[in-house]
Amino acid sequence: MIAGGKLADNIAHFARALRRAGLRVGPADTLTAIEAIRAGGIGSRDDFYWTLHSVFVVRREDTAVFDEAFRLFWRSRQLVERMLAMFSAKTPAKTEPPAPKAGARRVSDALNAAGRSGRVDERPTLDVDARLTVSADEVFRAKDFAQMSAAELAQARTAIRRMVSPDDRVASRRYRASNHGRRFDARRTLRTSVRSGGDLILPQFQDVRAVLPPLVVIADISGSMSQYSRVMLHFMHAMSAKRRVRAFLFGTRLTPVTRQIAQKDPDEAVDACSRLVQDWSGGTRIGAALGDFNRHWSRRVLSGGAVVLLVTDGLERDDMDRLGREADRLHRSCRRLIWLNPLLRFDGFSAKARGVRALLPHVDEFRSAHSLDSLADLCAALSREQAGRETEPRTWLKAGEAA
């Protein structure tokens, strides 16, 4: 009786909202939750919360999303009346709005998709002409991150998580068993011969093991880059699921965020990075940040043929000689140094700024990072050792001198 009727329907709608928000919730989990409520009853709101939590949350990183979804979905119907009564009695003092919790945007989008009423939409479906779908998708993929709405940014983050990881494997110092290897494996040969009592000795071979090299991302979070910083954090998180990623953020100081970006939930990872960094959307000191990285971090994270992605607009105001020296040292310490500059989205961009001209001689590729297409091109470029003419730094230097 408790779990029947509207409450059972609401639990089913709640489960659908959780599934849209990214939790692994299936029909069997919904039936289990209804049976659990029927068996245990509803003694209090906390009892109801933990009963559903024990059924729907199977991964630690899903706790924040479940908590936010429960708070929004199961809020009291008298909330609006209580707020009106508070405002009619006395206007409270102005306070700062609380910071959004991790997973809040995903939960909000999931609940909006499910509908406010919690009922199944009974309106007839409309046939949609999909002839312009391809062109609309092309426009979206080429759209600048700075011009996207909140819904489009959420769609872009989903597309980033689904991007194909670059296949840029390099030979390591270790070997793996291989039937067609070029090196004789004496240890495995003897171990295999023991199985037949030494009567049959078949030669075993091994080959060099190919591994994905580490990816080191040094991203600018100054005011001029704030529109792209969070998108790049989601890109780092997507890459960290498939390979080793060492992440660093800098404005006026360098902040390592490798541990924060390694969290499984993308919203929790980005939220943890933003809480750790103290100079978000402030000034920028590129030379000082690269110098700090070269002195304290390069030997730790640049082993194994690491590829470095430097994400900045190059608008430096400090010592240009120091910027050139530190960029040269970084270039000599890694296998490839790729500079991602969102300013390349402008057709009239030219390498005239002093910071840009100080960095260009010391990078292997010069690319844009302002849209989904540019990030997809980056993933494809990581699989190639040779840069195209359009990304050759010397081409941009000559064009800047001619201008």
Secondary structure, 3 states (H helix, E strand, C coil): CCCCCHHHHHHHHHHHHHHHCCCCCCHHHHHHHHHHHHHHCCCCHHHHHHHHHHHHCCCHHHHHHHHHHHHHHCCCCCHHHHHHHHHHHCCCCCCCCCCCCCCHHHHHHHHHHHCCCCCCCCCCCCCCCCCCHHHHHHHHHHCCHHHCCHHHHHHHHHHHHCCCCCCCCEEEEEEEECCCCCEECHHHHHHHHHCCCCCCCCCCEEEEEEECCCEEEEEECCHHHHHHHHHHHHHHHHHHCCCCEEEEEECCCEEECHHHHCCCCHHHHHHHHHHHCCCCCCCCCHHHHHHHHHHHCHHHHCCCCCEEEEECCCCCCCCHHHHHHHHHHHHHHCCEEEEECHHHHCCCCCCCCHHHHHHHHHCCEEECCCCHHHHHHHHHHHCCCCCCHHHCHHHHHHHHHHC
